[in-house]
Amino acid sequence: MTDADLLQALRRRDPNAARALYDAYRDRIFAVTVRVLRDEWDAEEATHDALFTVVNKIDLFHEQCALWSWIYRVAENCARMKLRTFKRRPILVESDTLSAMMAPAAMENTSDRPDDQLRERRCVQAYAAGLMEIEETNRSLYMAMDLDGRSKEDVAAELSLTIPALKARLHRVREGLKARMLAVA
């Protein structure tokens, strides 16, 4: 079935048209959504959202561009909307957990290779040292947001910062910790 035939069938609300759309474009839509979301489960959901949107909004398609161009934009928008609706998922790391990670016994069973064990130990030590060297305000906001999972609005109000300033500081902290860990990895 050509794109023109598929377009006409979708506009006529032909029951087989949705299946034809799925067969023709599902893999390409999935490739777009997984690139944006970087998670196959979420990309699969966004793919289905995009296919549903295309079927329901086909009357909004203007034939000035290729059908795939429009479907691509719909798929990318569905994936981006999914990103926007994600809530922060906190990764809780208690101080005793961090201490346990730094203990020599914690590194013994992760890999049989001594070089992997050493690399892991150095990364954890670089992370811990980097946390201790960060300015107090930046350390507080990093721990509140990334480790405790608090919202940026709450943390900004607590630290008397604007949200853009908080985002900039958090980005610098993350990049600094990442660079420290990559240097020893």
N, C-alpha and C positions, 0 to 999 in steps of 0.2 A: 504494500500500500504506500503510495507516494504521500508526501507531506500535504499536498493539495487535497487528496482524497481523505486523508486523516482529518484535516481541518474541516472539510465539509461534513464528514460523519460526526465529528464532535459538535458542530453547530446544529446539526439535526437531532442531537441527543440520541444518536444510535447507541444501543446498549453494548455493541461490540467495539465501539470506538475507544472506550476507556481501556479495554484490554489491549487493543492495538497500540495505543499510546504507551502503555506500560511496557509492552514487548519491544517497542522501537526505541524508547528513551530512558528506561529505568537505569541501565548501567551508566549512561552518560550523566544523568541527574545525580546518581549516587556518587560519582567521581567528583562532581562539583561540591556536593554537601560534605563529603568526608574531607575534602581539602580545607573547607572553612572550619568545620567543627573538630576535626582531628580525633574523632571517636566514631567507630563504626555503628554502634547502637544508636547514637543520637543522629548520625547521618542517615540511617535507615528510616528513622521517624521523620526527619526533615524531607527525605525523598518522597515518602508517602504524602506528606503535607503539600509538597510541590505538585505532585501528580493530581491530587484532589483539587488544588487551586487552579491548575491548568484546565481541568475538566469543567469546573464551575465558572471560571472567568474567561472562557474561550471567546466570548462575544466582545471582550475588551481588546483582543488581539487585532492589530491593524496590519494588513498585508504589505506594509512598506518595508518590512525586514523579513528575514528568514524565520520560520517557525522555531528552529532551534535557538536562535538568538533570544527570542522572547522567553522560551522555556528556561534557558540558562539564567536569565535575570530573575525569573520567578523562583528557581531553585536556590540561587544565591541569596535572595531576599528571605526565603523560608529558613535557610540555615542561619543567617544573621539574626533573624527574629528569635530563633531558638537560643542563640548565644545571649541575646539581651534578656531573655526570661530566666536564664539560669540564676539561681541564687547561690551565694557563696557557700561552698561546702567546706566547713572548717576541718583542718587537720590538727587535731589536738595533740600537742606534745607537752607533757608535763616535765617539770625540771628533773624529776627522778628518772623519767624516760630518757632525757637527753644525757644524764649522767650514766645511765645504763648503756646507752649507745657508745659512749666514749670508753667504757670499761674494756679492758683487753679481752675478757671472756665473751663479750658480745660479738667480737670479730672472728672468733675461732671457727664457728660452724657455717658461716656464710659461703665460704669457698674453700676448696682444698688447696688452692694454689697460694703460696706465700705472697707472691707479688699482688694478687687481688686483695688479700687480707690487708697488706700494707697500704695499698691505695685506698681502700675503704676507710681504714683507720685514719689516714691522713686527711681524707675529705671531711670526716666527722670532726676531727680536731680543727681543721681550717674553718669549718662552719661555726663551731663553738667560739673559737678565737675571734672570728670576724664579728660575731654577735656582741662579744664583750668590748670590742674596740669602737663600736658605733656610738655616736653621740646619744645621750640618754633619750632625748625626744624621739629621735629616729628609731631607736631600739624599742621604745614603748609603742610607737605606732606599728612597727613591724610585728611585734609579738601580739598586739591586740588584734590586728587584722589577719595576718597569715597563720598565726598559731592558735589564737582564740576564736577566730572566725567572726569577729564583730564587724558591723557595717561601717563604711567610711564616714557616714554622717555622724554616728555616735563618737567615733574616735576623733574626728575633726572638731567636734564640739568640746570634747574633753580636753584636747590639747590646744584649743584656741587657734586652730588653723583653718584656712579655707580648704575646700575640697580639692581644687586644683593644686594647691601647695602640698596637701597631703599625698595626692597621687604622685607628684613629682618626687617627693621625698621617698615614698615607698618604692618607686621605680629605681631610684639611685641605690637604695639599700639592697634591693633584690639583685641588681646588676653587680654591686660590689661583692656580695656573698657568692654569687655565681662565678665571678672572676676568680675569687680566692679558691673556690673548690675546683675549678677547671685548671688552675695553675698547679695543683698537686695531683690531679687525676692522671 
